[in-house]
Amino acid sequence: MIAESETGFESTSELRLMWRNTRMVVLCAISAALYAAVLVPFKVVPLIPGVTELRPANAIPIVCSFLFGPAAAWGSAIGNMIGDFFGGVSPGDIFGFFANLVYGWIPYKVWQVIGRGESPVARTPSAILKYVIACLAASVLCADLVGWGDNLLVIRPFAMLGNVIIFNNMASALLLAPFILAAVYPRVKKGRMLYEDMMPEVKRRPMAIRIVGFSMLIAGETGAWLFGNLLSAGLWMPTFLPAAMMVAPYDKPIAIIVSPFILLAFAGLFLM
Amino acid sequence: MPIYLYIDRGTFVHRLHPTVKVFALFVMFWSVYWVDNPVALLPVGLVMLWIAQLTGSWPNFYRLRWLFAILIFTTSMMWLVFYQLGEPLFTISLFYMNPHSFSVPLGRFSHTFRWGGHPVAVNVTWQSIKFGFGRGIKLAELLATSVLFLSTTKIEEFTYGLQRMRVPYRVGFAISLAFRLVPLFIDSAVTIVDAQRLRGYDFNQGGPFERIRRYVPVVIPVFMGALRKANNMAMALEARGFGYTHEPTTFIEYPVGSADIAAFAALIALGAIYFLLYYTGVGGIGPVK
């Protein structure tokens, strides 16, 4: 349990702080197990064989994120790691770990900025739009990280992974997660098991800083996605880089051009 | 799809210290990472086949045989398209991409990005074939590494290994608990699917997305059941002193033996040899003409 002297942490320390709360540790394990339990059976249904499989399980981190906040972020990362053990692990899975961490971390953080007190299961047009924005923000940075990492290690090209992952994540987030969330969220809220009830000691930053962070996140992840695609497909040859660098598999140009955008997105995420 | 791949055989690989096994996983990744040439990947592949024979892991490889085949084929094809260096053996024309551009108006830093305006074709070269096939073999070897690791390592050994590598106890505990909960949740889901089928609910109606959506009524009870467990589990853990900051004691002890030291030395040698293959250029696919 958290000692009284340790209350009043800012939101960026949530990811560290949650490990001191036994209930959050258990919820992290449950989020991970639920994610892996849906992930593993679908390992045999490849969407693009050898690249990624059909992942209805990707609805779970979104649902858990709105419910359990930081516990869902770690749960998503651990659940994906367990899933990877059944489909083959590779050095690229280190990036997969962090990509899934942000996939479970971003939705509730974005909701805290744009949600304005609205419930994520509200059926108003503005709530639906905000939900789509939150899921898209999470999906794009998740795809950027895996595409960037795998292209850096020359395992798979960014243009292949980056787009498939966004499609896969958004399909689950839009077609499955809303139904599960609508059924589960009111019950969890009633049982006072939402992350806000579990970790009341976490303070949020001032709204102005969080809006700046959100803008940085969107700018960073959009830039990373755009330039990652253009570079890895050989559609853009930056003149300021040596010509010798601009050859397949484009790992060096991606490292030089996409990395700052990834860092910008992370800086924004930490400010939120 | 099997949940646990562990095969209890009691071979010397099974008996190795968990830290050595986790280290072996990293060394295999390291070794495979440095080389691109399919021929250079052959020795480490042979080592894996030898370990598979020694540990009796073939049933797991047989279960995943299609995954291996698909992985090699699709990865080779993918890099054939994206890696087009060297003298073309032949060219496959795909389509003509119209010219596109977009401008970023930033005063004197303004820039116009242009792409397209050329035919899109796949140049199949000797280098792209070697590179693509090498990537396919590489990913298959990484998959084989994880199959061998899971065939010979229990979950508690894996988390013990992580803790010895300075992963915090609570993180290790969450990983271990999650591993153990996966089959429980799958079992509950299967029971709910059977119950719904008995009531006449058809899971196979509609297209692929509709079929997936029809599983939503299965996920919700599993989810709620899991949450009901969470509170009790947290109370049980705290009653047993989980909240204390110091590391708890364990019944499981893994002494380090001579086999562990020999395996550790062999792994270091393997990692070093593969780095040398990269460093001397032997592991590459040769110069691009």
Interface residues (C-beta under 8 A of the other chain):
Chain A: M1 W19 T22 R23 V25 V26 L27 C28 A29 I30 A32 A33 L34 A36 A37 V38 V40 P41 K43 V44 P46 I48 P49 G50 V51 L54 P56 A59 I60 V63 W74 G75 I78 G79 M81 I82 D84 F85 F86 G87 G88 V89 S90 P91 L153 V154 I155 R156 P157 A159 M160 A171 L175 L176 F179 I180 A183 V184 R187 V188 G191 M193 L230 S232 A233 L235 W236 V247 A248 P249
Chain B: M1 I3 L5 L25 F29 Y33 L67 I70 L71 I72 F73 T74 T75 M78 W79 F82 Y83 Q84 L85 F113 R114 W115 G116 R135 K138 L139 L142 L143 T145 S146 V147 L150 P168 R170 V171 F173 A174 I175 L177 A178 F179 R180 L181 V182 L184 F185 I186 A189 P208 F209 I212 R213 Y215 V216 V219 I220 V222 F223 M224 A226 L227 K229 A230 N231 M233 A234 L237 E238 F242 G243 V288
